[in-house]
Amino acid sequence: MGNQGSLSVARVLTGIRRSPSLGIAVVLGVVIAANLVSAADSASPQATTNLSEMMTRIVQPSSDAVFYVARTPPQTDEDWRRLESQTLMLAESANLLLMPGYAQAQEQWLRDSLLMRNAAAAAYKAAQTKDLAALEELNNPLYESCENCHMATR
């Protein structure tokens, strides 16, 4: 098999000597392949900020929308759409907590992040259907996910 590989390389090199445009095509192919590998590495999820900033700018404001929904319930369609956005942001931020740069190497972190995601996803569905009672019930599992995590990591 080693001879076949060497033979193929020899043929390519002979072809390159005979046709400079083939050489250019081979070099371009190698460069393009290298760039695709580099782009794939760059496309992997990466934390944009630190955990504290993500918590104070994304998680806390969006979780407050659920925690205080009974105090200031949505009245208009616009209010409900805003609540949908906040609960969706909360669910997606729980996914961020599971990616490199934010995730902690603790089983408790995983449990709390998943509890937060599940409660927030259910809150998103409740907001879509304008189910205030369901949103109020989701306060407990959401609070539990936050409190358990804070007790374990602070």
C-alpha positions in Angstrom: 0.0 0.0 0.0 2.9 2.3 0.7 4.0 2.0 -3.0 0.5 3.0 -4.2 0.6 6.1 -2.0 4.1 7.0 -3.2 3.1 6.3 -6.8 0.1 8.6 -6.5 2.3 11.4 -5.1 4.8 10.8 -7.9 2.1 11.1 -10.5 0.9 14.3 -9.0 4.4 15.7 -8.9 5.0 14.7 -12.5 1.7 16.3 -13.5 2.6 19.5 -11.6 5.9 19.7 -13.5 4.1 19.3 -16.8 1.2 21.7 -15.9 1.9 24.6 -13.6 -1.9 25.2 -13.4 -2.3 21.8 -11.8 0.3 22.8 -9.2 -1.6 25.9 -8.4 -4.8 23.9 -8.1 -3.1 21.5 -5.7 -1.7 24.3 -3.6 -5.1 26.0 -3.5 -6.7 22.8 -2.5 -4.3 22.4 0.4 -4.8 26.0 1.5 -8.6 25.7 1.3 -8.6 22.4 3.3 -6.4 24.0 6.0 -8.7 27.0 6.2 -11.8 24.7 6.6 -10.1 22.9 9.5 -9.3 26.3 11.1 -12.8 27.5 10.6 -14.3 24.4 12.2 -12.1 25.0 15.2 -13.2 28.6 15.4 -16.9 27.6 15.1 -16.9 25.7 18.4 -18.7 27.4 21.2 -16.6 29.8 23.3 -17.5 31.9 26.3 -17.7 35.6 25.4 -17.5 37.0 28.9 -16.9 35.8 32.4 -19.5 33.9 34.5 -20.3 36.9 36.7 -21.1 39.2 33.8 -23.2 36.5 32.1 -25.1 36.0 35.4 -25.7 39.7 36.1 -26.5 40.8 32.6 -28.5 37.8 31.3 -29.6 35.3 33.9 -30.6 37.6 36.8 -32.8 40.0 34.7 -34.5 37.2 32.8 -35.1 35.0 35.9 -36.5 38.1 37.8 -39.2 38.2 35.1 -40.4 34.7 36.3 -39.7 35.3 40.0 -41.8 38.5 40.1 -44.5 37.5 37.5 -47.2 37.4 40.2 -46.3 40.8 41.5 -46.5 42.4 38.0 -48.4 40.0 35.8 -48.4 40.6 32.0 -51.4 42.6 30.9 -51.0 43.1 27.2 -49.9 41.0 24.3 -46.7 43.1 24.3 -46.1 42.2 28.0 -46.6 38.5 27.2 -44.2 38.7 24.2 -41.6 40.4 26.4 -42.0 37.6 29.0 -41.7 35.0 26.3 -38.4 36.6 25.2 -37.1 36.7 28.8 -38.0 33.1 29.5 -36.5 32.0 26.3 -33.3 33.9 27.1 -33.2 32.2 30.5 -33.6 28.7 29.0 -30.8 29.4 26.5 -28.6 30.9 29.1 -28.9 27.6 31.0 -27.4 26.0 27.9 -24.6 28.5 28.0 -23.8 27.3 31.5 -23.1 23.9 30.1 -20.5 25.0 27.6 -16.7 25.3 28.0 -15.8 28.6 29.6 -18.8 28.6 31.9 -19.3 24.9 32.9 -17.9 23.8 36.2 -16.5 20.3 36.7 -19.1 19.5 39.4 -22.1 17.1 39.2 -24.1 19.6 41.2 -23.4 22.3 38.5 -24.8 20.0 35.8 -27.9 19.1 37.9 -28.6 22.8 38.6 -28.0 23.9 35.1 -30.4 21.3 33.7 -33.0 22.1 36.4 -32.8 25.8 35.4 -33.0 24.9 31.7 -36.1 22.7 32.2 -37.9 25.2 34.4 -37.1 28.1 32.0 -38.2 26.0 29.0 -41.5 25.2 30.7 -41.8 28.9 31.6 -41.3 29.8 28.0 -44.1 27.5 27.0 -46.3 28.9 29.8 -45.6 32.4 28.6 -46.5 31.4 25.0 -49.9 30.1 26.2 -50.3 33.0 28.7 -50.6 30.6 31.6 -49.9 32.7 34.6 -50.6 29.9 37.1 -48.0 27.7 35.5 -45.5 30.5 35.5 -46.1 31.0 39.3 -45.6 27.3 39.9 -42.3 27.3 38.0 -40.9 29.8 40.6 -40.0 26.9 42.9 -37.9 24.8 40.6 -36.2 27.9 39.1 -35.4 29.2 42.6 -34.1 25.8 43.6 -31.7 25.6 40.7 -30.3 29.1 41.5 -30.1 28.6 45.3 -28.6 25.1 45.1 -25.9 26.3 42.7 -25.1 29.4 44.7 -24.8 27.3 47.9 -22.4 24.9 46.2 -20.3 27.4 44.3 -20.1 30.6 46.4 
